[in-house]
C-alpha cells in the first residue's frame, strides 16, 4: 500500500526560554496589546456570568420565583454559550478575529444592560440566553486570536494566562456585589450589578485602537477573497507554511 509523503516538512519551533513568564518578556507591542485585550475579555466574561449567581437570591425573594426555575437561567446561559462559540468561530473565519471579538463583546454587554431593565423573570431568562451567545462567541474568537498572534513556543503559557482572567472576573463580580449591596437597597442593587456588566463595551475602543488582525489570518482571508474561495483548513495551512 502506497503512502503519501507530506509536501512540506513541519518546522518545530525551539523553546528559547522555559520559564513561566518568558512569553510575556519576549512579546512585541502588538502581541502584548492582543494579550491584554483577550485577557480582559475573558475576565469581563467571567464577571458577566458570575453576576447572576450573586443576585439570584434577591431575584427569588423579589419576584417569588421557585429556586429550581431561577437556576434555569444559569443553565440556559451556559447552553447558549456553546451555540455562541460555534457561531463565533464561523463568523471569525469570515469577517476576521478582531472584528468578531468586538462584535461579541458589544453583544453580551448590551444584553447585560437589558438584564438590568427587565420587568419579570421570563424576560430575564431570554436576556441571559442571548447574553450567553455573546460570551460564548467571545471565547472562540479570543482563543483563535491568541493562537495566531503568539509564537508556537510560547502559545500554551500565553493562552493559559489569558484563560486565568475568567477567575479574575469572578472576583470583580464579588467585589461589585459587596460594594453595591452595602450602599443600595437590594431591590435596586441587583439591577446596578447588571449595569456594571455592560462596562465591557468600553474594551472595544482599546481593540479598535491597538489590536490588529494576525498576519496569518489576514493573509489567508486576502487570498480567499482574491480567489473567491470559502475559508477552509487547507488555505490556512498553506498560508502558515509560507
TIMI-605229 format. One record per residue: residue in three letters; x, y, z of N, C-alpha, C in turn. Coordinates in steps of 0.2 Angstrom, whole numbers, padded with zeros to 4 digits, always signed. Layout:
BEGIN
alaXYZXYZXYZ ...
//
This chain:
BEGIN
unk+0004-0006+0000+0000+0000+0000+0004+0006+0000 unk+0003+0011-0005+0007+0017-0005+0006+0022+0000 unk+0011+0025+0002+0010+0031+0007+0012+0037+0003 unk+0008+0043+0006+0009+0049+0003+0014+0053+0008 unk+0019+0056+0006+0024+0060+0010+0021+0067+0010 unk+0022+0070+0016+0019+0077+0016+0024+0082+0011 unk+0020+0086+0008+0024+0091+0003+0029+0095+0006 unk+0027+0097+0012+0032+0102+0016+0033+0099+0023 unk+0039+0099+0025+0041+0096+0032+0038+0101+0037 unk+0036+0099+0043+0034+0103+0048+0040+0105+0052 unk+0040+0112+0053+0045+0115+0056+0043+0116+0064 unk+0047+0113+0068+0046+0114+0075+0050+0119+0078 unk+0046+0124+0082+0049+0130+0085+0053+0127+0091 unk+0059+0130+0092+0063+0128+0098+0061+0133+0104 unk+0061+0130+0109+0059+0133+0115+0065+0137+0118 unk+0065+0144+0117+0070+0148+0119+0071+0149+0127 unk+0065+0149+0130+0065+0150+0137+0060+0147+0140 unk+0061+0142+0145+0056+0138+0148+0053+0141+0154 unk+0055+0147+0156+0052+0150+0162+0044+0152+0161 unk+0041+0153+0166+0034+0154+0166+0032+0160+0162 unk+0035+0166+0164+0034+0172+0161+0038+0174+0155 unk+0041+0169+0152+0046+0170+0146+0042+0173+0140 unk+0036+0171+0139+0032+0173+0134+0030+0180+0134 unk+0029+0183+0140+0027+0190+0140+0033+0194+0139 unk+0039+0192+0142+0045+0196+0141+0047+0197+0134 unk+0046+0192+0130+0048+0191+0123+0043+0194+0118 unk+0037+0196+0121+0032+0199+0116+0034+0206+0113 unk+0032+0207+0107+0032+0214+0105+0026+0218+0107 unk+0026+0224+0105+0020+0228+0107+0013+0225+0104 unk+0013+0223+0098+0007+0221+0095+0004+0215+0099 unk+0009+0210+0101+0007+0204+0104+0005+0206+0111 unk+0008+0210+0114+0006+0212+0121-0001+0216+0121 unk-0003+0220+0116-0009+0223+0115-0015+0217+0114 unk-0013+0212+0110-0018+0207+0109-0019+0203+0116 unk-0013+0201+0119-0014+0198+0125-0018+0201+0130 unk-0017+0207+0132-0021+0211+0137-0028+0212+0134 unk-0030+0213+0128-0036+0213+0125-0040+0207+0127 unk-0037+0201+0125-0040+0194+0126-0041+0193+0134 unk-0036+0194+0137-0036+0193+0145-0042+0197+0148 unk-0043+0203+0146-0048+0207+0148-0055+0205+0146 unk-0055+0202+0140-0061+0200+0138-0063+0194+0142 unk-0059+0189+0143-0060+0183+0147-0063+0185+0154 unk-0059+0190+0157-0061+0192+0164-0068+0195+0164 unk-0069+0199+0159-0076+0203+0159-0081+0197+0157 unk-0080+0192+0153-0084+0187+0153-0086+0183+0159 unk-0081+0182+0163-0082+0179+0170-0086+0183+0174 unk-0085+0190+0174-0089+0194+0178-0096+0194+0176 unk-0097+0195+0170-0104+0195+0167-0108+0188+0169 unk-0104+0183+0169-0108+0176+0170-0109+0176+0178 unk-0104+0178+0182-0105+0177+0189-0110+0182+0192 unk-0112+0187+0189-0117+0192+0192-0123+0189+0193 unk-0126+0185+0189-0132+0182+0190-0132+0177+0196 unk-0127+0172+0197-0127+0168+0203-0127+0172+0210 unk-0124+0178+0209-0123+0183+0215-0130+0186+0217 unk-0134+0187+0212-0141+0191+0213-0147+0186+0213 unk-0146+0180+0212-0151+0175+0211-0156+0175+0218 unk-0152+0175+0224-0156+0175+0230-0161+0181+0230 unk-0159+0187+0228-0163+0193+0228-0169+0193+0223 unk-0167+0190+0217-0172+0189+0212-0178+0184+0215 unk-0176+0179+0218-0180+0174+0221-0185+0177+0226 unk-0182+0181+0230-0186+0185+0235-0191+0190+0232 unk-0188+0194+0228-0192+0200+0225-0198+0197+0220 unk-0196+0192+0216-0201+0190+0211-0204+0183+0213 unk-0203+0181+0219-0206+0175+0221-0205+0169+0216 unk-0199+0168+0214-0198+0163+0209-0195+0157+0212 unk-0198+0151+0210-0195+0145+0213-0188+0144+0212 unk-0184+0142+0217-0177+0141+0216-0174+0137+0210 unk-0178+0131+0208-0176+0127+0203-0177+0131+0196 unk-0182+0135+0196-0184+0139+0190-0179+0145+0189 unk-0177+0148+0195-0172+0153+0195-0165+0150+0192 unk-0163+0144+0195-0157+0141+0192-0157+0140+0185 unk-0163+0139+0182-0163+0138+0175-0160+0143+0171 unk-0160+0149+0173-0157+0155+0169-0149+0154+0169 unk-0146+0151+0174-0139+0150+0174-0137+0144+0169 unk-0141+0139+0169-0140+0134+0164-0141+0136+0157 unk-0147+0140+0156-0148+0142+0149-0142+0146+0146 unk-0139+0150+0151-0134+0155+0149-0128+0151+0146 unk-0126+0145+0150-0121+0141+0148-0122+0137+0141 unk-0128+0135+0141-0130+0131+0135-0130+0136+0129 unk-0132+0142+0129-0132+0146+0124-0125+0148+0122 unk-0120+0148+0127-0113+0150+0126-0110+0144+0121 unk-0113+0138+0122-0110+0133+0117-0112+0134+0110 unk-0118+0136+0109-0120+0138+0102-0116+0145+0100 unk-0115+0149+0105-0112+0155+0103-0105+0154+0101 unk-0101+0149+0104-0095+0148+0102-0094+0145+0095 unk-0099+0141+0093-0099+0138+0087-0100+0144+0082 unk-0105+0148+0083-0106+0154+0078-0101+0159+0078 unk-0097+0160+0084-0092+0164+0084-0086+0162+0080 unk-0085+0156+0080-0079+0153+0076-0081+0154+0069 unk-0087+0152+0067-0089+0153+0060-0089+0160+0057 unk-0091+0165+0061-0090+0172+0059-0083+0174+0059 unk-0079+0172+0064-0072+0174+0064-0068+0172+0058 unk-0070+0167+0055-0067+0164+0048-0069+0169+0042 unk-0075+0172+0043-0077+0176+0038-0076+0184+0038 unk-0076+0187+0044-0076+0194+0045-0069+0196+0049 unk-0066+0191+0051-0059+0192+0055-0060+0191+0062 unk-0055+0189+0065-0055+0188+0073-0056+0194+0077 unk-0053+0199+0075-0053+0206+0079-0060+0209+0079 unk-0063+0209+0072-0070+0211+0072-0075+0207+0075 unk-0074+0200+0075-0079+0196+0079-0078+0197+0086 unk-0072+0198+0089-0071+0199+0096-0075+0206+0098 unk-0074+0211+0094-0078+0217+0095-0085+0216+0095 unk-0088+0213+0090-0095+0212+0090-0098+0208+0096 unk-0094+0202+0098-0097+0198+0103-0096+0202+0110 unk-0091+0206+0111-0091+0210+0117-0097+0215+0117 unk-0098+0218+0112-0104+0223+0112-0110+0219+0113 unk-0111+0213+0110-0117+0209+0111-0118+0207+0118 unk-0113+0204+0122-0115+0202+0128-0115+0208+0133 unk-0112+0214+0131-0113+0220+0136-0120+0223+0135 unk-0122+0223+0129-0129+0226+0128-0134+0221+0131 unk-0134+0215+0131-0139+0211+0134-0138+0210+0142 unk-0132+0212+0144-0131+0213+0152-0135+0219+0154 unk-0135+0224+0150-0139+0231+0151-0146+0229+0151 unk-0148+0225+0146-0155+0223+0145-0158+0219+0152 unk-0153+0215+0154-0155+0212+0161-0157+0217+0166 unk-0153+0223+0166-0154+0227+0171-0161+0231+0171 unk-0165+0230+0166-0171+0234+0165-0177+0229+0164 unk-0176+0223+0164-0182+0218+0163-0187+0219+0169 unk-0193+0217+0167-0198+0218+0172-0201+0211+0175 unk-0199+0206+0172-0201+0199+0175-0196+0194+0174 unk-0197+0188+0177-0191+0183+0176-0191+0180+0169 unk-0197+0180+0165-0196+0177+0159-0192+0181+0154 unk-0193+0188+0155-0189+0192+0151-0181+0192+0153 unk-0180+0191+0159-0173+0190+0162-0170+0183+0159 unk-0174+0178+0158-0172+0172+0156-0170+0172+0148 unk-0174+0176+0144-0172+0177+0137-0166+0181+0137 unk-0165+0187+0141-0159+0191+0140-0153+0187+0142 unk-0153+0183+0147-0147+0179+0149-0145+0174+0144 unk-0150+0171+0140-0149+0166+0135-0145+0170+0129 unk-0148+0176+0127-0144+0180+0122-0137+0182+0124 unk-0137+0184+0131-0130+0186+0133-0125+0180+0132 unk-0128+0174+0134-0123+0168+0133-0121+0167+0126 unk-0125+0169+0121-0122+0168+0114-0116+0173+0113 unk-0116+0179+0116-0111+0183+0115-0105+0181+0119 unk-0105+0179+0125-0098+0177+0128-0096+0171+0126 unk-0100+0166+0123-0098+0160+0120-0094+0162+0114 unk-0096+0167+0110-0093+0169+0104-0086+0172+0105 unk-0086+0176+0111-0080+0179+0113-0075+0174+0115 unk-0077+0169+0118-0072+0164+0120-0068+0161+0113 unk-0072+0160+0108-0070+0157+0102-0065+0161+0098 unk-0068+0168+0097-0064+0172+0094-0057+0174+0097 unk-0058+0175+0104-0052+0176+0108-0047+0171+0108 unk-0049+0165+0108-0044+0159+0108-0041+0158+0102 unk-0044+0159+0096-0041+0159+0089-0036+0165+0089 unk-0038+0171+0091-0034+0176+0090-0027+0175+0094 unk-0028+0173+0100-0022+0172+0104-0017+0166+0100 unk-0021+0161+0098-0017+0156+0095-0013+0158+0089 unk-0016+0163+0085-0012+0165+0079-0007+0171+0080 unk-0008+0175+0086-0004+0180+0087+0002+0179+0091 unk+0002+0173+0095+0008+0171+0099+0012+0166+0096 unk+0018+0166+0096+0023+0162+0093+0022+0155+0096 unk+0023+0149+0092+0021+0142+0095+0025+0141+0101 unk+0031+0143+0102+0035+0141+0108+0032+0144+0115 unk+0028+0149+0114+0025+0152+0120+0018+0152+0120 unk+0015+0148+0116+0007+0149+0115+0004+0146+0121 unk+0006+0140+0123+0002+0137+0129+0002+0141+0135 unk+0008+0144+0137+0008+0148+0143+0004+0155+0142 unk+0004+0158+0136+0001+0164+0135-0007+0163+0135 unk-0009+0157+0131-0017+0156+0131-0019+0154+0138 unk-0015+0150+0142-0017+0148+0149-0017+0154+0153 unk-0013+0159+0153-0013+0165+0157-0019+0169+0155 unk-0021+0169+0149-0027+0173+0147-0033+0170+0150 unk-0034+0163+0149-0040+0160+0152-0040+0161+0160 unk-0035+0162+0163-0035+0163+0170-0039+0170+0172 unk-0040+0174+0167-0043+0180+0168-0051+0179+0170 unk-0053+0173+0168-0060+0171+0170-0061+0171+0177 unk-0056+0169+0181-0056+0169+0188-0056+0176+0191 unk-0052+0180+0188-0052+0187+0190-0058+0191+0189 unk-0062+0189+0184-0069+0192+0183-0073+0190+0188 unk-0073+0184+0190-0077+0181+0196-0076+0186+0202 unk-0069+0187+0203-0068+0191+0209-0070+0198+0209 unk-0070+0201+0203-0073+0208+0201-0080+0208+0203 unk-0084+0203+0201-0091+0202+0202-0093+0202+0209 unk-0089+0198+0213-0090+0198+0220-0089+0205+0224 unk-0083+0208+0221-0082+0215+0224-0087+0219+0223 unk-0090+0219+0216-0095+0224+0215-0101+0222+0219 unk-0103+0216+0220-0109+0214+0225-0108+0217+0232 unk-0102+0216+0234-0100+0218+0241-0101+0226+0242 unk-0099+0230+0237-0100+0237+0237-0107+0239+0236 unk-0110+0237+0231-0117+0239+0229-0122+0237+0234 unk-0122+0231+0237-0127+0229+0242-0126+0232+0248 unk-0120+0235+0249-0118+0238+0256-0121+0245+0256 unk-0122+0248+0250-0124+0255+0249-0131+0256+0246 unk-0134+0251+0243-0140+0252+0240-0145+0247+0242 unk-0151+0248+0242-0156+0243+0244-0156+0237+0239 unk-0157+0231+0241-0157+0225+0237-0161+0225+0231 unk-0167+0228+0231-0171+0229+0225-0168+0233+0220 unk-0164+0238+0221-0160+0242+0217-0153+0239+0215 unk-0150+0237+0220-0143+0235+0219-0142+0229+0214 unk-0147+0225+0213-0146+0219+0208-0146+0222+0201 unk-0150+0227+0200-0150+0230+0193-0144+0233+0192 unk-0141+0237+0197-0134+0240+0195-0129+0235+0194 unk-0130+0229+0197-0125+0224+0195-0125+0222+0188 unk-0130+0222+0185-0131+0221+0178-0128+0227+0174 unk-0129+0233+0176-0127+0239+0173-0119+0238+0173 unk-0116+0236+0178-0109+0236+0178-0107+0230+0173 unk-0111+0225+0172-0109+0220+0167-0109+0223+0160 unk-0112+0229+0159-0111+0232+0152-0105+0236+0151 unk-0101+0237+0156-0095+0240+0155-0090+0237+0150 unk-0090+0231+0149-0085+0228+0144-0085+0231+0137 unk-0091+0234+0136-0091+0238+0129-0086+0243+0128 unk-0083+0246+0134-0078+0250+0133-0071+0247+0130 unk-0071+0241+0131-0065+0237+0129-0064+0237+0121 unk-0070+0239+0118-0070+0239+0110-0066+0245+0108 unk-0065+0250+0112-0061+0256+0110-0054+0254+0110 unk-0052+0250+0115-0045+0248+0115-0043+0243+0109 unk-0048+0239+0108-0047+0234+0102-0046+0238+0095 unk-0051+0243+0094-0050+0246+0088-0044+0250+0087 unk-0041+0253+0093-0035+0257+0093-0029+0253+0092 unk-0028+0247+0096-0022+0244+0097-0021+0237+0094 unk-0027+0233+0093-0026+0226+0091-0028+0225+0084 unk-0023+0222+0080-0024+0221+0073-0025+0214+0072 unk-0028+0212+0066-0028+0205+0064-0022+0202+0063 unk-0021+0196+0066-0014+0192+0065-0012+0191+0057 unk-0006+0192+0056-0004+0192+0049-0006+0185+0045 unk-0006+0180+0048-0008+0174+0045-0015+0174+0043 unk-0019+0176+0048-0027+0176+0046-0028+0181+0041 unk-0025+0187+0041-0026+0192+0036-0024+0190+0029 unk-0018+0187+0029-0015+0184+0023-0020+0179+0020 unk-0022+0174+0024-0027+0169+0022-0033+0172+0019 unk-0036+0177+0022-0043+0180+0020-0042+0184+0014 unk-0036+0187+0013-0035+0191+0007-0034+0186+0001 unk-0031+0180+0002-0030+0176-0004-0037+0173-0005 unk-0041+0171+0000-0048+0168-0001-0052+0173-0005 unk-0052+0180-0003-0056+0185-0006-0054+0186-0014 unk-0047+0185-0015-0045+0186-0022-0047+0180-0026 unk-0047+0174-0023-0049+0168-0027-0056+0167-0027 unk-0060+0170-0023-0067+0168-0022-0068+0162-0018 unk-0063+0159-0015-0064+0153-0011-0067+0154-0005 unk-0070+0149-0002-0073+0149+0005-0067+0147+0010 unk-0067+0150+0016-0062+0148+0021-0062+0141+0022 unk-0056+0138+0022-0056+0131+0024-0049+0129+0027 unk-0048+0123+0030-0042+0122+0033-0036+0122+0029 unk-0036+0120+0022-0031+0119+0018-0028+0126+0016 unk-0032+0131+0016-0030+0138+0014-0026+0141+0020 unk-0028+0139+0026-0024+0141+0032-0018+0138+0033 unk-0017+0131+0031-0011+0128+0032-0006+0130+0026 unk-0009+0132+0020-0004+0134+0015-0001+0141+0017 unk-0005+0146+0020-0003+0152+0022+0002+0151+0028 unk+0001+0146+0032+0006+0145+0038+0013+0143+0035 unk+0013+0139+0030+0019+0136+0028+0023+0142+0025 unk+0019+0147+0021+0023+0152+0018+0026+0157+0024 
//
